[in-house]
Amino acid sequence: MSISSAIKSIQDIMRKDAGVDGDAQRLGQMSWLLFLKVFDAQEEELELELDDYREPIPEQLLWRNWAADNEGITGDELLEFVNDKLFPELKNLTAPIDKNPRGYVVTQAFSDAFNYMKNGTLLRQVINKLNEIDFTDSKERHLFGDLYEQILKDLQSAGNAGEFYTPRAITKFIVAVTDPKLGESIMDPACGTGGFLACAFDHVKANYVKSGDDHQILQKQIHGVEKKQLPHLLCTTNMMLHGIEVPVQVKHGNTLNKPLSSWDDQVDVIITNPPFGGTEEDGIEKNFPSDMQTRETADLFLQLIIELLNEPSAGKEGGRAAVVLPDGTLFGEGVKTKIKKLLVEECNLHTIIRLPNGVFNPYTSIKTNILFFTKGTPTKDVWFYEHPYPAGVKNYNKTKPMKFEEFKTELEWWGNEADGFASRTETEQAWKVSIDDIIARNYNLDIKNPHIGEVISHDPEELLADYSKQQADIQALRDQLKGILSAALSKDVEGK
């Protein structure tokens, strides 16, 4: 049976279980099972490689000792083992990060995990299907790695979990132009399921890793933080599938839950798509300067990213970042204006890629942009590039997603930051705006393409499509304004 057939069979079995309700719970259930199987496959390899090998978790909790035998425990006995022994012991395992880092990874992964299945016989059937995949076989693991991308993509239709998946085309383009190198610290402070981190790992491995020592350096330069349990567990599994033996740098927590002034980390490369359109819990905004406080998540992350990037030093450029942000950040006023002023004064905001509508369908219809900036040199000019739909496409959707090949023109146009992007020229899609013009606009970065005039269409289908898009944009803007107003009212009430 093929790997894709095995995964489909697992999903079908779970649908029969009364305890599993909806796609998000099915993915949650599959994620901890996958984690333990991939973890055990790595353990088998480490046993062969290391002379002083010691199990990081109790031996009876390793996959091979309770799940690998297809004729092993099942029914109520299996459920009792999972609920009363496996989960409690993994959640409460004493595993200091310095003495037992792989055990620490397990406790982090299981801190908020849950067994949803109530039928032990069906659970055994799911486990047996997973046993058909051999994660110790490098070829089979690679095939599963490709399929894992599809599993993560399924999150888009699993309720709110969709916010943690960034289309592969976006991650590949961002990593290609930021070009993280061996030895550079690479961070995603809102890493979701690890799409950016996995892509960056593959990029460095393919372009800069030449030896076993290089591979060890690469494993230690990947850093991420994820607030919610399910995407954190999926991310940890994702990192292990890519060859990171001890993904302790992928932490479970809220990056914003720490005063900005107390950060002493310095990061070379930050690539991220922070959550937007929502607000943070009460008190988080107090971790930021009084005149820059807001509860809107994207605004807080932008401040944090500016703070975390390396200052330039002798022989070394400043840290660089690529961040996906909504249109509201570009045209927003008040605190947003102050943050944008800080951005262009402390960093060279050299490029803004304006993405078309629908890139994040079906999760959100909010229009988005990718901001590229480097710490240490004030902005003189900002290049804008309007990414067009490919020929014959009027909107993206689940069956017609954005493809990496669409960025071919941007990649050819991109140039080199070291020479100030001297090779760049204005085109129908690209234009340059001086910092003086941006200041005159009160830091409003929502600058339309000057090369495209208004085109009036009388095609009924196009008019209906435009009307639907306008309605979606209006609703998205309403939701964004509602969030801002709610945060302001909450702050006003707290002040009284």
C-alpha positions as a printed Julia matrix, in Angstrom:
496×3 Matrix{Float64}:
   0.0    0.0     0.0
   1.29   3.48   -0.88
   1.98   6.05    1.83
  -0.83   8.3     0.58
  -3.26   5.35    0.7
  -2.15   4.53    4.26
  -2.82   8.11    5.4
  -6.23   8.16    3.69
  -7.1    4.85    5.37
  -6.1    6.3     8.75
  -8.4    9.28    8.24
 -11.26   6.97    7.22
 -10.77   4.8    10.33
 -10.78   7.85   12.6
 -14.1    9.0    11.13
 -15.69   5.86   12.64
 -14.54   6.77   16.17
 -17.09   8.61   18.33
 -14.36  10.56   20.16
 -12.87  12.23   17.09
 -14.9   15.2    15.9
 -13.8   17.02   12.75
 -10.59  17.51   10.76
  -8.73  19.4    13.49
  -9.11  16.54   16.0
  -8.2   13.93   13.36
  -5.02  15.87   12.63
  -4.35  16.25   16.33
  -4.74  12.52   16.86
  -2.56  11.65   13.88
   0.09  14.16   14.91
   1.04  12.62   18.27
   1.01   9.12   16.79
   3.25  10.26   13.91
   5.54  12.04   16.34
   6.12   8.91   18.43
   6.72   6.72   15.37
   9.17   9.18   13.76
  10.86   9.69   17.16
  11.36   5.93   17.56
  12.78   5.61   14.04
  15.38   8.23   14.96
  16.09   6.36   18.19
  16.89   3.19   16.24
  19.39   5.12   14.11
  20.99   6.78   17.15
  21.38   3.41   18.89
  23.52   2.24   15.97
  25.54   5.46   15.74
  26.29   6.23   19.39
  28.41   4.11   21.74
  27.0    5.75   24.87
  23.36   5.68   23.77
  20.68   5.91   26.49
  16.9    5.95   25.95
  15.52   9.48   26.48
  12.13   8.11   27.61
  11.18   4.91   29.5
  11.82   1.91   27.26
   8.24   0.58   27.46
   6.93   3.9    26.05
   8.97   3.66   22.83
   6.77   2.9    19.81
   8.5   -0.42   19.13
   7.53  -1.77   22.56
   3.78  -1.08   22.57
   2.68  -0.27   19.02
   4.97  -1.94   16.47
   3.5   -5.44   16.83
   0.32  -5.52   14.72
  -0.96  -8.37   16.9
  -0.16  -6.48   20.11
  -2.47  -4.97   22.71
  -5.79  -3.64   21.43
  -9.28  -2.69   22.59
  -9.72  -1.55   26.2
  -6.23  -2.72   27.13
  -4.68  -0.41   24.52
  -6.86   2.53   25.56
  -5.97   2.0    29.22
  -2.24   1.95   28.36
  -2.44   5.12   26.25
  -4.66   7.12   28.62
  -3.33   5.93   32.0
   0.35   5.28   31.31
   1.68   6.68   28.01
   0.25  10.18   28.25
   0.72  10.79   32.01
   4.32   9.56   31.98
   5.34  11.52   28.86
   3.67  14.7    30.13
   5.37  14.41   33.54
   8.74  13.06   32.41
  11.7   14.62   34.22
  13.97  15.56   31.33
  16.21  18.64   31.78
  17.06  20.25   28.47
  20.81  20.15   29.22
  20.96  16.51   30.37
  18.22  14.86   28.28
  17.38  17.14   25.34
  15.46  14.51   23.36
  13.38  13.65   26.4
  12.74  17.38   26.82
  11.44  17.53   23.23
   8.95  14.75   24.03
   7.6   16.46   27.16
   7.2   19.71   25.22
   5.4   17.91   22.39
   2.99  16.18   24.78
   2.42  19.07   27.18
  -1.06  19.77   25.75
  -1.58  16.71   23.53
  -4.69  14.58   23.94
  -5.92  11.16   22.88
  -9.32  11.74   21.28
 -10.06   8.16   20.25
 -12.47   6.16   22.43
 -12.42   2.87   20.57
  -9.26   0.85   21.26
  -9.87  -1.51   18.35
 -10.03   1.41   15.9
  -6.93   2.92   17.52
  -5.08  -0.37   16.9
  -6.18  -0.24   13.24
  -4.77   3.28   12.93
  -1.48   2.21   14.53
  -1.2   -0.78   12.2
  -1.63   1.49    9.18
   1.18   3.72   10.46
   3.34   0.62   10.84
   3.2    0.24    7.06
   5.44   3.33    6.77
   9.15   2.69    7.44
  10.73   5.89    8.74
  14.14   4.23    9.02
  14.18   3.94    5.2
  15.56   7.26    3.89
  13.71   6.96    0.57
  10.39   6.22    2.26
  10.98   9.02    4.78
  11.59  11.43    1.91
   8.35  10.34    0.22
   6.5   10.83    3.47
   8.11  14.27    3.85
   6.41  15.32    0.61
   3.12  13.88    1.79
   3.47  15.6     5.17
   3.26  18.9     3.3
  -0.21  17.84    2.11
  -1.21  16.89    5.65
  -0.2   20.36    6.83
  -2.08  21.91    3.93
  -5.2   20.09    5.12
  -5.06  22.36    8.16
  -6.43  25.12    5.93
  -9.84  23.5     6.03
  -9.61  22.53    9.71
 -11.17  25.59   11.32
  -8.88  28.12   12.98
  -5.89  25.81   12.58
  -5.61  27.16    9.0
  -3.75  30.22   10.23
  -0.65  28.09   10.73
  -0.14  27.08    7.11
   1.65  29.39    4.67
   1.47  28.31    1.0
   4.63  26.51   -0.1
   5.14  28.97   -2.98
   5.45  31.86   -0.5
   7.91  30.06    1.81
  10.12  28.95   -1.11
  10.23  32.44   -2.61
  11.02  34.12    0.71
  13.78  31.64    1.54
  15.24  31.92   -1.97
  15.69  35.7    -1.81
  16.72  35.96    1.88
  19.25  33.17    1.21
  20.03  31.97    4.77
  23.55  30.58    5.01
  25.37  27.98    7.11
  26.01  29.28   10.63
  23.41  32.05   10.5
  20.73  31.91   13.18
  17.35  31.47   11.47
  14.16  32.19   13.38
  10.4   32.12   12.93
   8.85  33.64   16.09
   5.36  32.38   15.1
   6.42  29.17   13.37
   3.1   27.29   13.09
   3.75  23.9    11.53
   7.31  24.85   10.57
   6.97  25.59    6.85
   9.52  28.43    6.86
  11.96  26.56    9.1
  11.78  23.36    7.04
  12.26  25.29    3.8
  15.23  27.22    5.26
  16.78  23.97    6.52
  16.5   22.4     3.06
  17.93  25.56    1.42
  21.03  25.67    3.64
  21.53  21.9     3.35
  21.32  21.97   -0.46
  23.55  25.03   -0.94
  26.03  25.21    1.93
  26.37  21.89    3.81
  29.48  19.98    2.67
  30.3   17.72    5.65
  28.95  16.01    8.74
  30.21  18.9    10.88
  28.3   21.33    8.66
  25.15  19.28    9.21
  25.57  19.53   12.99
  25.94  23.32   12.69
  22.78  23.49   10.57
  20.73  21.54   13.12
  21.56  24.12   15.79
  20.84  27.25   13.75
  17.08  26.68   13.33
  14.87  28.4    15.94
  11.1   28.68   16.26
   8.33  29.38   18.76
   4.69  28.32   18.45
   1.91  29.28   20.82
  -0.61  26.49   20.16
  -0.16  22.8    20.86
  -1.26  21.16   17.59
   0.92  23.18   15.2
   3.84  22.95   17.67
   3.62  19.16   17.67
   3.31  19.1    13.87
   6.31  21.44   13.6
   8.45  19.3    15.9
   7.61  16.22   13.82
   8.34  18.21   10.67
  11.81  19.14   11.97
  12.59  15.49   12.84
  11.49  14.38    9.36
  13.95  16.88    7.91
  16.79  15.37    9.93
  16.96  17.52   13.07
  17.65  14.99   15.82
  17.04  17.31   18.77
  14.64  20.13   17.78
  14.83  21.77   21.22
  15.05  25.17   19.56
  11.4   24.8    18.48
   9.71  25.98   21.65
   6.08  25.79   22.78
   5.07  29.25   24.02
   4.12  32.81   23.11
   7.06  34.86   21.82
   5.24  38.05   22.79
   4.92  37.02   26.45
   8.18  38.68   27.44
   9.12  42.38   27.84
  10.7   43.72   24.66
  13.49  45.33   26.67
  14.52  41.97   28.19
  15.37  40.29   24.87
  19.11  39.85   24.43
  18.87  37.4    21.5
  20.34  38.57   18.22
  19.11  36.86   15.06
  20.63  36.88   11.57
  17.53  35.88    9.57
  13.84  36.12   10.52
  11.27  34.68    8.13
   7.68  34.57    9.3
   3.98  34.92    8.66
   2.71  36.1    12.08
  -1.0   35.76   12.88
  -2.97  38.81   11.78
  -6.5   40.08   12.16
  -6.61  39.0    15.81
  -5.79  40.48   19.2
  -3.55  39.3    22.01
  -4.67  38.43   25.52
  -4.88  41.12   28.19
  -1.54  42.35   29.46
   0.64  41.24   26.53
   0.77  44.82   25.18
   2.43  45.95   28.44
   5.58  44.1    27.32
   6.08  46.88   24.75
   6.95  50.62   25.04
   4.03  52.7    26.31
   3.67  54.72   23.1
   3.75  51.56   20.94
   1.27  49.44   22.84
  -1.47  47.63   20.95
  -3.18  44.27   21.24
  -3.07  43.59   17.51
  -0.81  40.59   17.04
   0.85  41.53   13.72
   1.86  44.97   15.04
   3.48  43.48   18.14
   5.39  40.91   16.09
   6.74  43.6    13.76
   8.15  45.49   16.76
   9.67  42.3    18.14
  11.29  41.4    14.82
  12.93  44.84   14.54
  14.29  44.38   18.08
  15.61  40.83   17.52
  17.52  41.43   14.28
  21.31  41.67   14.57
  22.88  45.1    14.52
  25.55  45.37   11.81
  29.1   44.86   13.1
  32.63  44.72   11.72
  32.58  42.63    8.58
  28.97  41.57    9.08
  25.73  42.94    7.68
  22.74  43.62    9.88
  20.11  40.96   10.35
  17.52  40.62    7.6
  13.85  39.74    7.66
  10.95  38.83    5.41
   7.51  39.18    7.0
   4.02  38.53    5.62
   1.68  41.32    6.76
  -1.87  42.41    5.9
  -2.83  45.54    3.96
  -4.02  47.08    7.24
  -0.42  47.37    8.42
   0.45  49.38    5.32
  -2.33  51.96    5.52
  -3.1   51.87    9.27
  -2.57  54.95   11.44
  -1.96  55.66   15.13
   0.35  53.05   16.65
   0.8   51.49   13.2
   2.27  54.77   11.94
   4.75  54.84   14.84
   5.81  51.26   14.13
   6.33  51.99   10.42
   8.37  55.09   11.33
  10.52  52.92   13.61
  10.89  50.35   10.83
  12.17  52.76    8.17
  14.47  54.58   10.62
  16.13  51.46   12.08
  16.01  49.25    8.98
  16.37  49.43    5.23
  12.84  48.51    4.1
  14.02  47.83    0.58
  11.17  45.8    -0.94
   7.45  45.23   -0.54
   5.87  42.47   -2.61
   2.14  43.14   -2.97
   0.35  39.8    -3.2
  -2.97  39.4    -5.03
  -6.24  38.51   -3.35
  -6.91  34.91   -2.33
  -3.37  33.74   -1.53
  -4.53  32.5     1.88
  -7.95  31.18    0.81
  -9.94  29.64    2.38
  -8.51  30.77    5.73
  -8.76  34.52    5.05
  -9.58  36.87    2.2
  -7.46  39.7     3.65
  -4.91  40.98    1.11
  -1.31  40.49    2.14
   2.19  41.75    1.44
   5.75  40.56    2.05
   8.03  43.15    3.64
  11.79  42.65    3.22
  14.12  44.7     5.41
  17.65  44.74    6.85
  18.63  46.15   10.26
  21.09  49.0    10.7
  20.66  51.38    7.77
  17.74  53.82    7.44
  15.49  53.42    4.41
  16.18  55.68    1.4
  13.87  54.1    -1.17
  11.26  51.36   -1.11
  10.76  49.15   -4.13
   7.24  47.84   -4.67
   6.42  44.82   -6.8
   2.83  43.89   -7.58
   2.61  40.14   -8.04
   0.09  39.46  -10.82
  -2.2   36.48  -11.21
  -0.9   34.0   -13.81
  -2.64  33.96  -17.18
  -6.17  32.61  -16.98
  -6.41  32.88  -13.17
  -8.76  35.41  -11.53
  -8.41  34.18   -7.96
  -6.63  31.47   -5.98
  -8.5   28.68   -4.27
  -7.93  25.17   -2.89
  -7.84  23.58   -6.35
  -5.84  26.44   -7.93
  -3.26  27.53   -5.33
  -0.36  29.9    -5.92
   2.67  28.17   -7.49
   6.36  28.89   -6.94
   6.91  29.17  -10.71
   4.89  32.4   -10.64
   7.79  34.11   -8.85
  10.21  33.54  -11.74
   9.94  37.18  -12.85
  10.54  38.52   -9.33
  13.56  36.25   -8.89
  15.08  37.49  -12.18
  14.36  41.12  -11.22
  15.52  40.86   -7.59
  19.21  41.84   -7.86
  21.7   42.22   -5.0
  21.28  44.2    -1.78
  25.07  44.67   -1.52
  25.05  47.05   -4.5
  21.78  48.7    -3.5
  19.8   46.62   -6.02
  21.46  48.61   -8.82
  20.18  46.2   -11.47
  16.51  46.8   -10.68
  14.39  48.72  -13.16
  10.82  49.94  -13.11
   8.39  47.72  -15.0
   4.63  47.36  -15.26
   4.8   45.48  -11.95
   7.69  47.3   -10.22
   8.07  50.88   -9.03
  10.24  52.82   -6.54
   9.14  55.35   -3.91
  11.54  57.62   -1.99
  11.5   57.86    1.79
  10.65  61.57    1.46
   7.44  60.69   -0.37
   6.62  58.06    2.26
   7.15  60.55    5.09
   4.93  63.04    3.24
   2.24  60.34    3.18
   2.56  59.98    6.99
   4.18  56.57    6.46
   1.22  55.18    4.55
   2.78  52.33    2.55
  -0.41  51.38    0.72
   0.92  52.76   -2.57
  -0.85  51.65   -5.73
   0.92  50.64   -8.92
   1.39  53.86  -10.93
   1.83  51.92  -14.2
  -1.65  50.43  -14.24
  -4.51  52.78  -15.0
  -8.13  52.05  -14.23
  -9.48  49.39  -16.58
 -13.25  49.37  -17.04
 -14.74  45.99  -17.9
 -18.3   45.3   -19.03
 -17.98  41.52  -18.82
 -20.75  40.3   -16.43
 -18.58  37.5   -15.01
 -15.71  39.9   -14.31
 -18.08  42.47  -12.78
 -19.58  39.81  -10.5
 -16.1   38.57   -9.54
 -15.01  42.16   -8.79
 -18.14  42.74   -6.73
 -17.53  39.55   -4.72
 -13.92  40.56   -4.14
 -14.95  44.05   -3.01
 -17.47  42.58   -0.58
 -14.82  40.22    0.8
 -12.34  43.11    1.17
 -14.97  45.23    2.93
 -15.8   42.4     5.33
 -12.11  41.8     6.01
 -11.61  45.49    6.72
 -14.65  45.52    8.99
 -13.25  42.56   10.93
  -9.89  44.3    11.25
 -11.46  47.58   12.4
 -13.68  45.68   14.84
 -10.58  44.1    16.38
  -8.83  47.48   16.68
 -11.94  49.11   18.2
 -12.44  46.22   20.63
  -8.82  46.5    21.77
  -9.14  50.27   22.19
 -12.36  49.96   24.21
 -10.81  47.27   26.42
  -7.83  49.52   27.07
 -10.15  52.44   27.85
 -12.1   50.32   30.34
  -8.86  49.15   31.98
  -7.74  52.8    32.24
 -10.9   53.7    34.15
